Amino acid sequence: MAHLAVRRPLTGLLVFGAAVAATAVIGSLAATSSAAKYERLATPSWAPPTWLFGPVWTALYVLIAISGWLFWKRHGATWELGLFAAQLVLNAAWTPLFFAAGRYGWALVDIIALLVVVVALIAAFGRRHRTAALLLVPYLAWVGFATALNASIVGLN
């Protein structure tokens, strides 16, 4: 796969974009009535409005895809991309757990694992590609915030 990084960087970008888009689609399919469910939940006073989640996640997904692509373009298929894949799986699992299944506690377990993997991913990317790591910092901040929100919702509901 490393040879594709040199010969076909745009193909690589499309692959990373597609992987991240698949994560987003899984979330959106599981969240068809999420706005209504979110509005019915008891939430803390600092909970963001429903309309904010879409734009934030769109921006984050773009950053996530670019980060993975930049890392791959420079280093090829390495173990760090296993962490990248793991965070996508954990990310994709959260919305079905939280909204489709209403399993707020299990969603909290998932998002805590996601937070740990994102920290590990930033550390791993940071050792070999500073820009790829820095692009994930807003994602880490949002996942940290979302973890606190999920924990509050578990406590309030």
C-alpha positions in Angstrom: 0.0 0.0 0.0 3.0 2.3 0.6 3.6 2.4 -3.2 0.1 3.7 -3.8 1.0 6.6 -1.5 3.6 7.8 -4.0 1.7 6.9 -7.2 -1.9 7.5 -6.3 -2.3 10.0 -3.5 -5.8 11.1 -4.7 -6.9 7.5 -4.7 -5.7 7.2 -1.1 -7.6 10.4 -0.2 -10.8 8.9 -1.7 -10.3 5.7 0.3 -9.9 7.6 3.6 -12.8 9.8 2.7 -15.0 6.8 1.9 -14.0 5.1 5.2 -14.9 8.2 7.2 -18.0 8.8 5.2 -19.1 5.2 5.9 -18.7 5.9 9.6 -20.9 9.0 9.2 -23.5 7.2 7.2 -23.8 4.4 9.9 -24.3 7.1 12.5 -26.9 9.0 10.4 -28.8 5.8 9.7 -29.0 5.0 13.4 -29.9 8.6 14.2 -33.0 9.1 12.1 -35.0 10.3 15.0 -32.1 11.5 17.1 -33.2 15.2 17.3 -36.5 14.2 18.8 -34.9 11.7 21.2 -32.2 14.3 22.2 -34.9 16.9 22.9 -36.8 14.5 25.2 -33.7 13.7 27.3 -32.9 15.4 30.5 -29.6 17.2 29.7 -27.3 19.4 31.6 -27.5 23.2 31.1 -24.3 23.2 29.1 -25.7 20.7 26.5 -25.4 22.1 23.0 -28.5 22.6 20.8 -29.4 19.8 18.4 -28.6 21.8 15.3 -24.9 22.1 16.3 -24.0 18.4 16.1 -24.3 18.1 12.2 -21.9 21.0 11.4 -19.4 20.0 14.1 -19.3 16.3 13.0 -19.0 17.3 9.3 -16.0 19.4 10.0 -14.5 16.7 12.3 -15.0 14.0 9.8 -13.2 16.0 7.1 -10.2 16.6 9.5 -10.2 12.9 10.5 -10.1 11.8 6.8 -7.3 14.3 5.9 -5.3 13.2 9.0 -5.4 9.5 8.1 -4.6 10.3 4.5 -1.6 12.5 5.3 -0.2 9.9 7.6 -0.7 7.1 5.1 0.7 9.2 2.2 3.9 9.6 4.1 4.2 6.2 5.9 2.0 3.7 4.1 0.0 1.0 5.8 1.5 0.8 9.3 0.2 -0.3 12.7 -0.9 3.3 13.5 -3.6 2.9 10.9 -5.0 0.1 13.0 -5.6 2.7 15.7 -7.2 4.9 13.0 -9.5 2.0 12.0 -10.4 1.3 15.6 -11.5 4.8 16.3 -13.7 4.7 13.2 -15.3 1.5 14.5 -15.9 2.9 18.0 -17.2 6.2 16.5 -19.6 4.3 14.2 -20.9 2.2 17.2 -21.8 5.1 19.4 -24.8 6.5 17.6 -26.6 3.1 17.2 -25.9 2.4 20.9 -27.1 5.8 22.1 -29.9 6.7 19.8 -31.1 3.5 18.1 -30.8 1.2 21.1 -31.2 3.8 23.9 -28.3 2.2 25.7 -26.8 5.3 27.3 -24.5 3.4 29.6 -23.1 1.2 26.9 -22.7 4.3 24.7 -20.7 5.8 27.6 -18.4 2.7 27.7 -18.0 3.0 23.9 -17.2 6.7 23.9 -14.7 6.3 26.8 -12.9 3.6 24.7 -13.1 6.0 21.7 -11.5 8.8 23.8 -8.7 6.5 24.9 -8.1 5.3 21.3 -8.1 8.9 19.9 -5.5 9.9 22.6 -3.4 6.9 21.5 -3.8 7.7 17.9 -2.7 11.3 18.4 0.3 10.1 20.3 1.2 7.5 17.6 0.7 9.9 14.7 2.5 12.6 16.6 5.7 10.6 16.7 5.8 10.3 12.9 3.6 13.1 11.4 2.9 16.2 13.5 0.3 17.7 11.2 -1.7 14.4 11.0 -1.7 14.4 14.8 -2.7 18.1 15.2 -5.6 17.7 12.8 -7.1 15.2 15.3 -6.9 17.6 18.3 -10.4 19.2 17.6 -11.8 15.6 17.4 -10.2 14.8 20.8 -11.7 18.0 22.3 -15.2 17.2 20.9 -15.0 13.5 22.0 -14.0 14.6 25.5 -16.9 17.0 25.6 -19.3 14.4 24.2 -18.0 11.9 26.9 -18.9 14.4 29.6 -22.3 15.0 28.0 -23.0 11.3 27.7 -22.0 10.7 31.3 -24.3 13.6 32.4 -27.2 12.1 30.4 -26.6 8.7 32.0 -26.8 10.4 35.4 -29.9 12.4 34.6 -32.0 9.8 32.8 
